[in-house]
Amino acid sequence: MSDTVNESGALGWAIIGTGWMTRTHMVRAINKASDSRVVAVLSSSQQRAEEFANEHDIPNAYSSLDDLLADPTVDVVFVSSTNELHKPQALAAAAAGKHVLCEKPLSTNIQDGLDIVEACREAGVVLGTNHYRRLKTTIQTVRRLIAEGAIGVPILARATSTGWLSEEQQTWRLTSVEAGGGVVLDIGVHDADLLRYLLDDEVESVSAVTGHSGLLKGELEDYAVTTLRFRNGTIATSTVSFCTPGSIGAIEVMGSEGTIFARDLLADKLGGEIYVRRGGLDLEMVHIGAEEEHYAEAVRQFNEAVRGNGEPAVTGEDGVLSLAVAIAALRSAERGSMVRLSEVLPENSLVA
C-alpha cells in the first residue's frame, strides 16, 4: 500500500458514480474537510464524468476504473455505484492500495461483503461503510442517553424510515434484483445499522413482511416491516417505505424506567427533536446542542483512520452485519418464518 499523500498534504479522494449521493452530499463533505479534496471522478460515460468534474471543479474525469486507480493523486476511493458493482470496484481499489469508503449496502450478498472485508484487510487499506445516519447529532444523543441509563434497560425499540422515493431515484431501486434494489436493501439496512448502534448489541433473529404498492410499476418490495430480536433480549421493529409521502422519520426506545422518542431525525437534513419520559412524568425535551454535518463527520473520521488514528465511523464488518440483517429480512419475508442471523452468516466468518 502506498503511504503517499498529495503534495498539498490533503488526501486525494476519487468518487465512483455521479448519482444523487455524490452530487448532493459527498463532494461537498470531502472538500469541506481540512485534509481531503476530490481529485477524480469515474462514470461509465466519459462525457458524464467530464460534466460532473466541470460542475464540481474536480481535476480528473475517467470512464476507466484502471485509469482512475493508476492516478497517483488518488489515495481514497468512495464507491457509490449501483450495489452489484461495489465488490469488483472495492476489490480493484484495494489491490491498487487505495483506501475504500463504500456506500451502503456494502454488497448485494453476504459473501461478497466478506470478500471485500478480507481483501481490504490483506491489502492493508482502510475500509468503511457509509452508514452516515449514525453520525447525526440526534442519533449520537439518543445513544448517549441509553448508555447513561436514562431509561433503564432497553426492552422495546422501533425505527421508522418511511417516505417517498425521489423521481431521480425511481430507477434500478424499483426494478433490478441484480443491482440490489428494493426498500429493504436500500433503507432497511440503514435501520439495521441504527438499531445495532443505538442498542450496542447484535441481532439474533429476524422476522419480516414486505409489500409492493406498484410505485411506477416497479417489481420489488417498496414497503416492509421487520422485527428484530437482539442478543440481550431487546425486541425492535423497523418500518421502511419508498411509497408513503409525508411520513415522519422516528426512533423510539422503551426501557425499564422510561422512554426516549426522537422524530424528524432520519432524513438527510439536519435537526430533529428528542423527548424523554420517565415514569408518569411529562415529556422532557432534550437539548441536542450544535448539530454537526454528518456526511462531513463521516469523512473526517475516515481521514483520521487513514492517517492511523482509530477506525472509520462504520467499519466494513459493521457493513456486513447490517447487511446480514437485511438479507435475513428478505429471506424471512419470502418463506414466511423467522430467520436466525446464524443462518445467513457463514460459520467462523470474520464478522460472525
C-alpha angles and dihedrals in degrees: 000000000000115000095195121126127198117278090254089061090245124121111249113229125199120200122213109202132027099220135121099294097051095040099047102033124001104056090053093044093051094047092045091063114091092227105044142054137178109256103167143021131199128204132164085242118061090205092053091047091052093047091051091047092051092047093052100032094246114162100217133041124188141178093186119076091204091055092049093049090049090058105110092208091065116095101154132034122206107204109208103151126119110302100255089061095054095088101050092042094046092047091050091049092050091049088053091053095251122141114240133220106181126198116238134297091049089216141336095260136027099245091055089051091051090049090055092050092049094045093052091045092052092046092050093235128135117255124195135172117223099234088144096167094081088063094063110116090234092056091046089053093050091050091050092050091051092047091049091055096247091151100023118234113358110243105164133015138176136192122196117195105166135143145108121305109238118246094248090054095050093098127081092358088072101035115027122079089174092057091050097254127167132083096269096062092037103043107002089064088057091054090048091055093046095050093046089050098044094047094038088223141106129246118252102184141001137207120185146173124197135195141198119216095182094247104183087340090290116171101216134076112281099181133034145165120210130187116208126194113202126211093249092053103262114140116209138178130212119201115189136169146167094198110056112088119201097027122148118232110227147168124204125181119185117198140178091269106028149331136265118207122184126178141183090025109107099068123089093259123095124251136041138165131259126198131183127198120188119191111321095332124123121267113281117208112223120223106235100189127211111352113232121211101253098204090054090047090053089054093046093053092045091052089050091052091050088053090053099261111125128302134303115275089254118024130210089254089056088052092054094048094050090045089053090057091052093046090049089050092053091047091048093051091049096051098031098234143089119285124205118220088232087066094061102033113075114244113261091010119159092258105031 
